[in-house]
Amino acid sequence: MRARLLKQNSDREVDEKYNVKKDAYAVIRGPTAFHGRTINKLSHKERKGHLYSDKRSKKCGSVRVDEMIYGMKMAHVSCTDDTEDRLATPSPNCMAALELLVGGDDPATTARLPLSEILKERFDLNVDCFIDESGFFRGRPVDTQGFIASNEDTIVLSYRFTTTIKDWLANLNFTSSEWEPDFDEGLGHAGHCSCAVGWFTKLCHPQRAKPRAQTAYYNNFIYTIPMIKKHVLEPLMNPENKNAKPKKIYVVGFSLGAAISQIAYCYILEKLYDHLKDPSFRAVERLISVTAGCPRVGDKKFRDVMTKYIKTLNSAGLDRAVICRLVYNQDIVPHAPPNILTFRHLGELVYITKNGEHVMVNPDLSRLFSKFAEIKVILRTVFETKKQDLEEKIWDEKKQTKNGNNGDDSSGKDKDKDKDKDK
């Protein structure tokens, strides 16, 4: 992937559709490439975003393809664990991706190994703890799995993607809660009245309002705070480790796992911020969030607070924090909750077009997803998926009925043969 991204060509179709800047193109493949010329309908300053380029990735605060790839690998291996019933009912795509990641002479067998063995053999990582919080706690669905693993130069915090009905209930939750992780950790949940009281403050006294996070994602995250403190924050803050090698901290996930991981990233960023802005602090090389299909996790104030932390570090020349948010084509998960409900995305958008032809950073998607057009896309995708599932179900029933009739005919013929023999 890295080698293909380095091939820079201009592309007329992308230039028209996304209004990207003309100085950084990365066409991976496609017959529509134009070499050396573009349509210049908008000035360079009016254009937004750019296609991924190796040159831009070296700038402070930029996304980097090697970190994106590693983060996605760590996000996907969270689909398994060390339990006996691991991968009991995996989807074909899930298994195919896992086998591709583990590689080796017999990837099908290797993928079935305990996760701790996979991480040790393939990635030189030691599992520090497994995350497994599931059930209905205080009337709210909680279903969070994942792991924390590390070695001398890396710490990985990975959350599993959507797999159960409780996960989908979290995705369909459109309420928000005040961002008070220290208080809510002791409380054990996001607060029963936080939504109503917080919205009253936000509407009547906006200057006093606190940042707000989506309630379900935030509630799932709260149950993992003790593990984050023990296996991520404490080792980094331990004075005995001041001479240890600087570490890259990856906080990663897909779908629901992406949302929880992004909130966890913001928590770690806040806790480490005073140290990260100190040039003499050497425990952290870079704090990296890598997500794929991440829903919106907070309101505008939440986004602004976290963005300010990162921009302050970058303006001081400290390349120590980045949020990389990968979106593939017209995936609907990143559009939940809908933008008309005041939820906002965080970080750098890395947009991958259909079939992976183009990789863009912060492109202009306003033509594709306006506020109400976004809801239209979500509903259309949901109904098309249901229609497809129904058609497949009808086809399966017809096939079973046909096979059953064939079986009845053959049994009838056998009975006739037996009667003839008796005669």
DRENVEXTOR-518005 format. One record per residue (C-alpha): residue in one letter; x, y, z. Coordinates in nm, 3 decimals. Example, Ala and Ser with C-alpha at 12.3 -4.5 7.8 and 13.67 -1.06 7.14 Angstrom:
2
+-----+---------+---------+---------+
! res !       X !       Y !       Z !
+-----+---------+---------+---------+
!   A !   1.230 !  -0.450 !   0.780 !
!   S !   1.367 !  -0.106 !   0.714 !
+-----+---------+---------+---------+
This chain:
423
+-----+---------+---------+---------+
! res !       X !       Y !       Z !
+-----+---------+---------+---------+
!   M !   0.000 !   0.000 !   0.000 !
!   R !   0.279 !   0.245 !   0.093 !
!   A !   0.460 !   0.199 !  -0.238 !
!   R !   0.138 !   0.255 !  -0.433 !
!   L !   0.055 !   0.573 !  -0.242 !
!   L !   0.388 !   0.729 !  -0.340 !
!   K !   0.289 !   0.738 !  -0.709 !
!   Q !   0.165 !   1.093 !  -0.760 !
!   N !  -0.066 !   1.175 !  -1.052 !
!   S !  -0.349 !   1.421 !  -1.096 !
!   D !  -0.700 !   1.294 !  -1.158 !
!   R !  -0.977 !   1.495 !  -1.323 !
!   E !  -1.265 !   1.305 !  -1.162 !
!   V !  -1.134 !   1.350 !  -0.808 !
!   D !  -1.051 !   1.715 !  -0.869 !
!   E !  -1.411 !   1.786 !  -0.975 !
!   K !  -1.585 !   1.579 !  -0.708 !
!   Y !  -1.385 !   1.660 !  -0.395 !
!   N !  -1.219 !   1.997 !  -0.474 !
!   V !  -0.886 !   1.875 !  -0.340 !
!   K !  -0.575 !   2.088 !  -0.363 !
!   K !  -0.369 !   2.037 !  -0.674 !
!   D !  -0.027 !   1.990 !  -0.515 !
!   A !  -0.071 !   1.642 !  -0.371 !
!   Y !  -0.238 !   1.364 !  -0.567 !
!   A !  -0.220 !   0.992 !  -0.498 !
!   V !  -0.402 !   0.789 !  -0.762 !
!   I !  -0.350 !   0.422 !  -0.689 !
!   R !  -0.503 !   0.290 !  -1.007 !
!   G !  -0.767 !   0.372 !  -1.266 !
!   P !  -0.794 !   0.458 !  -1.635 !
!   T !  -0.918 !   0.813 !  -1.573 !
!   A !  -0.580 !   0.954 !  -1.468 !
!   F !  -0.464 !   1.275 !  -1.633 !
!   H !  -0.093 !   1.346 !  -1.613 !
!   G !   0.006 !   1.706 !  -1.550 !
!   R !  -0.331 !   1.878 !  -1.591 !
!   T !  -0.638 !   1.944 !  -1.377 !
!   I !  -0.960 !   2.142 !  -1.398 !
!   N !  -0.904 !   2.466 !  -1.210 !
!   K !  -1.260 !   2.575 !  -1.133 !
!   L !  -1.167 !   2.675 !  -0.777 !
!   S !  -0.861 !   2.861 !  -0.656 !
!   H !  -0.604 !   2.675 !  -0.448 !
!   K !  -0.716 !   2.851 !  -0.128 !
!   E !  -1.080 !   2.755 !  -0.187 !
!   R !  -0.994 !   2.387 !  -0.218 !
!   K !  -1.011 !   2.168 !   0.089 !
!   G !  -0.796 !   1.870 !   0.177 !
!   H !  -0.550 !   1.678 !  -0.036 !
!   L !  -0.472 !   1.330 !  -0.149 !
!   Y !  -0.230 !   1.143 !   0.072 !
!   S !   0.135 !   1.214 !   0.000 !
!   D !   0.453 !   1.097 !   0.167 !
!   K !   0.586 !   1.453 !   0.169 !
!   R !   0.289 !   1.590 !   0.364 !
!   S !   0.295 !   1.298 !   0.609 !
!   K !   0.630 !   1.420 !   0.745 !
!   K !   0.479 !   1.744 !   0.872 !
!   C !   0.402 !   1.786 !   1.241 !
!   G !   0.061 !   1.644 !   1.331 !
!   S !   0.008 !   1.466 !   0.998 !
!   V !  -0.129 !   1.116 !   0.948 !
!   R !   0.114 !   0.847 !   0.831 !
!   V !   0.036 !   0.538 !   0.632 !
!   D !   0.257 !   0.303 !   0.838 !
!   E !   0.074 !   0.408 !   1.157 !
!   M !  -0.264 !   0.370 !   0.986 !
!   I !  -0.182 !   0.018 !   0.868 !
!   Y !  -0.046 !  -0.092 !   1.206 !
!   G !  -0.345 !   0.058 !   1.385 !
!   M !  -0.590 !  -0.123 !   1.158 !
!   K !  -0.411 !  -0.453 !   1.218 !
!   M !  -0.436 !  -0.405 !   1.593 !
!   A !  -0.803 !  -0.304 !   1.563 !
!   H !  -0.896 !  -0.617 !   1.369 !
!   V !  -0.715 !  -0.875 !   1.582 !
!   S !  -0.942 !  -0.769 !   1.870 !
!   C !  -1.209 !  -0.991 !   1.707 !
!   T !  -1.050 !  -1.286 !   1.887 !
!   D !  -0.921 !  -1.352 !   2.240 !
!   D !  -0.795 !  -1.636 !   2.460 !
!   T !  -1.130 !  -1.794 !   2.554 !
!   E !  -1.229 !  -2.146 !   2.448 !
!   D !  -1.523 !  -2.026 !   2.236 !
!   R !  -1.328 !  -1.756 !   2.051 !
!   L !  -1.431 !  -1.709 !   1.688 !
!   A !  -1.736 !  -1.932 !   1.745 !
!   T !  -1.948 !  -1.760 !   1.479 !
!   P !  -1.720 !  -1.530 !   1.279 !
!   S !  -1.825 !  -1.378 !   0.949 !
!   P !  -1.636 !  -1.496 !   0.638 !
!   N !  -1.494 !  -1.146 !   0.590 !
!   C !  -1.374 !  -1.135 !   0.949 !
!   M !  -1.189 !  -1.465 !   0.917 !
!   A !  -1.045 !  -1.379 !   0.576 !
!   A !  -0.903 !  -1.053 !   0.711 !
!   L !  -0.765 !  -1.221 !   1.023 !
!   E !  -0.594 !  -1.492 !   0.818 !
!   L !  -0.444 !  -1.225 !   0.593 !
!   L !  -0.308 !  -1.040 !   0.896 !
!   V !  -0.147 !  -1.339 !   1.069 !
!   G !   0.000 !  -1.480 !   0.747 !
!   G !   0.247 !  -1.769 !   0.772 !
!   D !   0.247 !  -2.112 !   0.611 !
!   D !  -0.093 !  -2.206 !   0.755 !
!   P !  -0.287 !  -1.884 !   0.826 !
!   A !  -0.618 !  -2.067 !   0.881 !
!   T !  -0.466 !  -2.256 !   1.176 !
!   T !  -0.270 !  -1.960 !   1.309 !
!   A !  -0.581 !  -1.741 !   1.312 !
!   R !  -0.748 !  -1.991 !   1.548 !
!   L !  -0.467 !  -1.965 !   1.804 !
!   P !  -0.524 !  -1.770 !   2.128 !
!   L !  -0.481 !  -1.397 !   2.075 !
!   S !  -0.191 !  -1.379 !   2.320 !
!   E !   0.004 !  -1.624 !   2.101 !
!   I !  -0.082 !  -1.436 !   1.781 !
!   L !   0.032 !  -1.104 !   1.928 !
!   K !   0.354 !  -1.255 !   2.062 !
!   E !   0.450 !  -1.455 !   1.752 !
!   R !   0.340 !  -1.210 !   1.481 !
!   F !   0.373 !  -0.867 !   1.642 !
!   D !   0.614 !  -0.914 !   1.936 !
!   L !   0.353 !  -0.785 !   2.181 !
!   N !   0.276 !  -0.914 !   2.530 !
!   V !  -0.086 !  -0.902 !   2.647 !
!   D !  -0.117 !  -0.692 !   2.963 !
!   C !  -0.491 !  -0.749 !   3.005 !
!   F !  -0.809 !  -0.848 !   2.824 !
!   I !  -1.113 !  -0.619 !   2.832 !
!   D !  -1.447 !  -0.796 !   2.877 !
!   E !  -1.736 !  -0.597 !   3.020 !
!   S !  -2.080 !  -0.716 !   2.913 !
!   G !  -2.438 !  -0.693 !   3.039 !
!   F !  -2.704 !  -0.443 !   3.138 !
!   F !  -2.562 !  -0.231 !   3.419 !
!   R !  -2.793 !   0.018 !   3.591 !
!   G !  -3.040 !  -0.019 !   3.302 !
!   R !  -2.787 !   0.051 !   3.029 !
!   P !  -2.635 !  -0.193 !   2.780 !
!   V !  -2.260 !  -0.240 !   2.817 !
!   D !  -2.068 !  -0.465 !   2.581 !
!   T !  -1.699 !  -0.387 !   2.554 !
!   Q !  -1.422 !  -0.628 !   2.463 !
!   G !  -1.064 !  -0.571 !   2.362 !
!   F !  -0.711 !  -0.588 !   2.493 !
!   I !  -0.408 !  -0.391 !   2.607 !
!   A !  -0.070 !  -0.517 !   2.489 !
!   S !   0.281 !  -0.373 !   2.492 !
!   N !   0.651 !  -0.415 !   2.430 !
!   E !   0.952 !  -0.190 !   2.491 !
!   D !   0.850 !   0.073 !   2.234 !
!   T !   0.470 !   0.033 !   2.185 !
!   I !   0.148 !   0.022 !   2.387 !
!   V !  -0.174 !  -0.086 !   2.211 !
!   L !  -0.526 !  -0.029 !   2.345 !
!   S !  -0.772 !  -0.199 !   2.109 !
!   Y !  -1.153 !  -0.220 !   2.132 !
!   R !  -1.359 !  -0.484 !   1.950 !
!   F !  -1.606 !  -0.386 !   1.678 !
!   T !  -1.987 !  -0.432 !   1.670 !
!   T !  -2.083 !  -0.798 !   1.715 !
!   T !  -2.398 !  -0.821 !   1.933 !
!   I !  -2.743 !  -0.666 !   1.969 !
!   K !  -2.618 !  -0.467 !   2.271 !
!   D !  -2.351 !  -0.318 !   2.045 !
!   W !  -2.616 !  -0.203 !   1.796 !
!   L !  -2.824 !  -0.056 !   2.080 !
!   A !  -2.520 !   0.157 !   2.161 !
!   N !  -2.494 !   0.270 !   1.799 !
!   L !  -2.862 !   0.372 !   1.796 !
!   N !  -2.836 !   0.586 !   2.111 !
!   F !  -2.865 !   0.959 !   2.033 !
!   T !  -2.832 !   1.102 !   2.387 !
!   S !  -2.523 !   1.269 !   2.532 !
!   S !  -2.368 !   1.304 !   2.877 !
!   E !  -2.136 !   1.559 !   3.034 !
!   W !  -1.766 !   1.479 !   3.001 !
!   E !  -1.671 !   1.403 !   3.363 !
!   P !  -1.468 !   1.078 !   3.343 !
!   D !  -1.310 !   1.104 !   3.690 !
!   F !  -1.645 !   1.161 !   3.860 !
!   D !  -1.833 !   0.907 !   3.647 !
!   E !  -1.570 !   0.638 !   3.709 !
!   G !  -1.652 !   0.655 !   4.080 !
!   L !  -2.024 !   0.672 !   4.004 !
!   G !  -2.002 !   0.364 !   3.781 !
!   H !  -2.196 !   0.507 !   3.485 !
!   A !  -2.252 !   0.822 !   3.281 !
!   G !  -2.510 !   0.965 !   3.523 !
!   H !  -2.888 !   0.927 !   3.508 !
!   C !  -2.969 !   1.301 !   3.497 !
!   S !  -2.660 !   1.415 !   3.312 !
!   C !  -2.845 !   1.434 !   2.981 !
!   A !  -3.134 !   1.654 !   3.100 !
!   V !  -2.937 !   1.877 !   3.340 !
!   G !  -2.651 !   1.918 !   3.094 !
!   W !  -2.880 !   2.019 !   2.808 !
!   F !  -3.052 !   2.275 !   3.033 !
!   T !  -2.712 !   2.428 !   3.114 !
!   K !  -2.605 !   2.414 !   2.750 !
!   L !  -2.918 !   2.595 !   2.629 !
!   C !  -2.958 !   2.848 !   2.912 !
!   H !  -2.594 !   2.902 !   3.015 !
!   P !  -2.382 !   2.792 !   2.717 !
!   Q !  -2.062 !   2.946 !   2.856 !
!   R !  -2.083 !   2.723 !   3.165 !
!   A !  -2.170 !   2.409 !   2.971 !
!   K !  -1.925 !   2.121 !   2.983 !
!   P !  -1.816 !   1.913 !   2.683 !
!   R !  -2.055 !   1.628 !   2.608 !
!   A !  -1.995 !   1.275 !   2.480 !
!   Q !  -2.243 !   1.029 !   2.328 !
!   T !  -2.389 !   0.846 !   2.629 !
!   A !  -2.365 !   0.482 !   2.517 !
!   Y !  -2.005 !   0.503 !   2.390 !
!   Y !  -1.904 !   0.703 !   2.696 !
!   N !  -2.073 !   0.456 !   2.931 !
!   N !  -1.887 !   0.163 !   2.771 !
!   F !  -1.558 !   0.351 !   2.805 !
!   I !  -1.610 !   0.424 !   3.176 !
!   Y !  -1.586 !   0.054 !   3.262 !
!   T !  -1.239 !   0.036 !   3.106 !
!   I !  -1.086 !   0.333 !   3.292 !
!   P !  -0.925 !   0.118 !   3.568 !
!   M !  -0.746 !  -0.091 !   3.304 !
!   I !  -0.629 !   0.220 !   3.117 !
!   K !  -0.489 !   0.366 !   3.438 !
!   K !  -0.307 !   0.047 !   3.535 !
!   H !  -0.162 !  -0.060 !   3.200 !
!   V !  -0.127 !   0.266 !   3.005 !
!   L !  -0.101 !   0.572 !   3.229 !
!   E !   0.083 !   0.433 !   3.532 !
!   P !   0.374 !   0.278 !   3.335 !
!   L !   0.422 !   0.606 !   3.146 !
!   M !   0.411 !   0.818 !   3.463 !
!   N !   0.629 !   0.587 !   3.673 !
!   P !   0.952 !   0.771 !   3.766 !
!   E !   1.140 !   0.441 !   3.754 !
!   N !   1.072 !   0.423 !   3.379 !
!   K !   1.205 !   0.772 !   3.298 !
!   N !   1.503 !   0.623 !   3.114 !
!   A !   1.292 !   0.374 !   2.918 !
!   K !   1.260 !   0.397 !   2.543 !
!   P !   0.988 !   0.645 !   2.427 !
!   K !   0.670 !   0.462 !   2.332 !
!   K !   0.413 !   0.499 !   2.059 !
!   I !   0.066 !   0.467 !   2.211 !
!   Y !  -0.197 !   0.326 !   1.972 !
!   V !  -0.565 !   0.358 !   2.068 !
!   V !  -0.761 !   0.180 !   1.796 !
!   G !  -1.095 !   0.028 !   1.694 !
!   F !  -1.357 !  -0.038 !   1.425 !
!   S !  -1.721 !   0.078 !   1.432 !
!   L !  -1.846 !   0.072 !   1.795 !
!   G !  -1.491 !  -0.009 !   1.904 !
!   A !  -1.376 !   0.299 !   1.713 !
!   A !  -1.613 !   0.524 !   1.906 !
!   I !  -1.509 !   0.385 !   2.244 !
!   S !  -1.142 !   0.401 !   2.148 !
!   Q !  -1.170 !   0.764 !   2.040 !
!   I !  -1.322 !   0.858 !   2.376 !
!   A !  -1.047 !   0.658 !   2.551 !
!   Y !  -0.790 !   0.845 !   2.342 !
!   C !  -0.933 !   1.180 !   2.456 !
!   Y !  -0.915 !   1.064 !   2.818 !
!   I !  -0.548 !   0.963 !   2.781 !
!   L !  -0.472 !   1.288 !   2.597 !
!   E !  -0.619 !   1.494 !   2.882 !
!   K !  -0.434 !   1.296 !   3.147 !
!   L !  -0.099 !   1.324 !   2.968 !
!   Y !  -0.140 !   1.673 !   2.823 !
!   D !   0.066 !   1.861 !   3.083 !
!   H !   0.349 !   1.614 !   3.026 !
!   L !   0.317 !   1.603 !   2.647 !
!   K !   0.363 !   1.981 !   2.617 !
!   D !   0.688 !   1.953 !   2.814 !
!   P !   0.974 !   1.897 !   2.563 !
!   S !   1.175 !   1.713 !   2.830 !
!   F !   0.904 !   1.447 !   2.874 !
!   R !   1.037 !   1.142 !   2.688 !
!   A !   0.803 !   0.859 !   2.789 !
!   V !   0.571 !   0.911 !   2.489 !
!   E !   0.695 !   0.935 !   2.131 !
!   R !   0.347 !   0.977 !   1.980 !
!   L !  -0.012 !   0.927 !   2.097 !
!   I !  -0.203 !   0.788 !   1.799 !
!   S !  -0.574 !   0.726 !   1.746 !
!   V !  -0.656 !   0.508 !   1.444 !
!   T !  -1.021 !   0.425 !   1.376 !
!   A !  -1.225 !   0.288 !   1.087 !
!   G !  -1.596 !   0.362 !   1.049 !
!   C !  -1.604 !   0.573 !   1.365 !
!   P !  -1.939 !   0.728 !   1.464 !
!   R !  -1.955 !   1.082 !   1.600 !
!   V !  -1.861 !   1.074 !   1.968 !
!   G !  -1.913 !   1.425 !   2.109 !
!   D !  -2.060 !   1.771 !   2.069 !
!   K !  -1.886 !   2.078 !   1.926 !
!   K !  -1.737 !   2.179 !   2.260 !
!   F !  -1.595 !   1.830 !   2.312 !
!   R !  -1.437 !   1.845 !   1.966 !
!   D !  -1.302 !   2.195 !   2.020 !
!   V !  -1.137 !   2.108 !   2.352 !
!   M !  -0.959 !   1.801 !   2.214 !
!   T !  -0.861 !   1.978 !   1.892 !
!   K !  -0.710 !   2.263 !   2.094 !
!   Y !  -0.489 !   2.019 !   2.287 !
!   I !  -0.348 !   1.874 !   1.965 !
!   K !  -0.307 !   2.209 !   1.788 !
!   T !  -0.124 !   2.355 !   2.088 !
!   L !   0.124 !   2.068 !   2.078 !
!   N !   0.170 !   2.102 !   1.701 !
!   S !   0.219 !   2.479 !   1.718 !
!   A !   0.499 !   2.420 !   1.969 !
!   G !   0.664 !   2.182 !   1.724 !
!   L !   0.576 !   1.876 !   1.934 !
!   D !   0.457 !   1.597 !   1.704 !
!   R !   0.307 !   1.397 !   1.988 !
!   A !  -0.064 !   1.352 !   1.915 !
!   V !  -0.277 !   1.272 !   1.610 !
!   I !  -0.629 !   1.142 !   1.547 !
!   C !  -0.662 !   0.945 !   1.223 !
!   R !  -1.022 !   0.865 !   1.125 !
!   L !  -1.052 !   0.628 !   0.828 !
!   V !  -1.377 !   0.618 !   0.628 !
!   Y !  -1.438 !   0.386 !   0.333 !
!   N !  -1.662 !   0.516 !   0.052 !
!   Q !  -2.025 !   0.561 !   0.171 !
!   D !  -2.005 !   0.361 !   0.494 !
!   I !  -2.307 !   0.470 !   0.703 !
!   V !  -2.159 !   0.403 !   1.050 !
!   P !  -1.957 !   0.730 !   1.055 !
!   H !  -2.286 !   0.916 !   1.002 !
!   A !  -2.432 !   0.800 !   1.334 !
!   P !  -2.553 !   0.989 !   1.523 !
!   P !  -2.668 !   1.218 !   1.237 !
!   N !  -2.501 !   1.559 !   1.220 !
!   I !  -2.833 !   1.742 !   1.267 !
!   L !  -2.822 !   1.622 !   1.632 !
!   T !  -2.514 !   1.844 !   1.699 !
!   F !  -2.266 !   1.556 !   1.731 !
!   R !  -1.925 !   1.615 !   1.575 !
!   H !  -1.629 !   1.413 !   1.446 !
!   L !  -1.274 !   1.445 !   1.576 !
!   G !  -0.939 !   1.446 !   1.404 !
!   E !  -0.808 !   1.404 !   1.052 !
!   L !  -1.048 !   1.240 !   0.806 !
!   V !  -0.875 !   0.987 !   0.580 !
!   Y !  -1.129 !   0.910 !   0.307 !
!   I !  -1.084 !   0.601 !   0.089 !
!   T !  -1.288 !   0.596 !  -0.232 !
!   K !  -1.461 !   0.288 !  -0.374 !
!   N !  -1.225 !  -0.004 !  -0.447 !
!   G !  -0.943 !   0.190 !  -0.282 !
!   E !  -0.860 !   0.402 !  -0.586 !
!   H !  -0.790 !   0.722 !  -0.392 !
!   V !  -0.679 !   0.803 !  -0.038 !
!   M !  -0.760 !   1.161 !   0.067 !
!   V !  -0.698 !   1.360 !   0.383 !
!   N !  -0.977 !   1.597 !   0.491 !
!   P !  -1.154 !   1.618 !   0.152 !
!   D !  -1.468 !   1.824 !   0.095 !
!   L !  -1.760 !   1.580 !   0.133 !
!   S !  -2.032 !   1.844 !   0.150 !
!   R !  -2.160 !   1.747 !  -0.195 !
!   L !  -2.204 !   1.389 !  -0.082 !
!   F !  -2.332 !   1.436 !   0.273 !
!   S !  -2.524 !   1.751 !   0.355 !
!   K !  -2.719 !   1.749 !   0.682 !
!   F !  -3.045 !   1.605 !   0.550 !
!   A !  -2.887 !   1.415 !   0.261 !
!   E !  -2.695 !   1.222 !   0.525 !
!   I !  -3.018 !   1.089 !   0.679 !
!   K !  -3.134 !   0.994 !   0.330 !
!   V !  -2.815 !   0.793 !   0.275 !
!   I !  -2.854 !   0.617 !   0.611 !
!   L !  -3.218 !   0.521 !   0.548 !
!   R !  -3.152 !   0.414 !   0.190 !
!   T !  -2.864 !   0.192 !   0.298 !
!   V !  -3.065 !   0.036 !   0.581 !
!   F !  -3.368 !  -0.039 !   0.361 !
!   E !  -3.151 !  -0.169 !   0.075 !
!   T !  -2.977 !  -0.401 !   0.320 !
!   K !  -3.311 !  -0.524 !   0.458 !
!   K !  -3.443 !  -0.572 !   0.105 !
!   Q !  -3.135 !  -0.772 !   0.011 !
!   D !  -3.164 !  -0.985 !   0.326 !
!   L !  -3.533 !  -1.051 !   0.251 !
!   E !  -3.459 !  -1.150 !  -0.109 !
!   E !  -3.187 !  -1.388 !   0.009 !
!   K !  -3.425 !  -1.538 !   0.267 !
!   I !  -3.699 !  -1.591 !   0.005 !
!   W !  -3.446 !  -1.749 !  -0.230 !
!   D !  -3.325 !  -1.987 !   0.043 !
!   E !  -3.684 !  -2.087 !   0.128 !
!   K !  -3.762 !  -2.155 !  -0.239 !
!   K !  -3.447 !  -2.361 !  -0.269 !
!   Q !  -3.532 !  -2.565 !   0.042 !
!   T !  -3.890 !  -2.617 !  -0.080 !
!   K !  -3.765 !  -2.734 !  -0.417 !
!   N !  -3.519 !  -2.975 !  -0.257 !
!   G !  -3.794 !  -3.102 !  -0.027 !
!   N !  -4.029 !  -3.169 !  -0.319 !
!   N !  -3.756 !  -3.355 !  -0.502 !
!   G !  -3.704 !  -3.565 !  -0.194 !
!   D !  -4.080 !  -3.639 !  -0.169 !
!   D !  -4.093 !  -3.742 !  -0.537 !
!   S !  -3.805 !  -3.980 !  -0.495 !
!   S !  -3.960 !  -4.134 !  -0.184 !
!   G !  -4.289 !  -4.177 !  -0.374 !
!   K !  -4.111 !  -4.354 !  -0.657 !
!   D !  -3.945 !  -4.587 !  -0.408 !
!   K !  -4.284 !  -4.674 !  -0.260 !
!   D !  -4.421 !  -4.755 !  -0.609 !
!   K !  -4.124 !  -4.983 !  -0.672 !
!   D !  -4.190 !  -5.167 !  -0.345 !
!   K !  -4.555 !  -5.218 !  -0.441 !
!   D !  -4.451 !  -5.363 !  -0.780 !
!   K !  -4.216 !  -5.605 !  -0.606 !
!   D !  -4.494 !  -5.723 !  -0.374 !
!   K !  -4.721 !  -5.788 !  -0.671 !
+-----+---------+---------+---------+
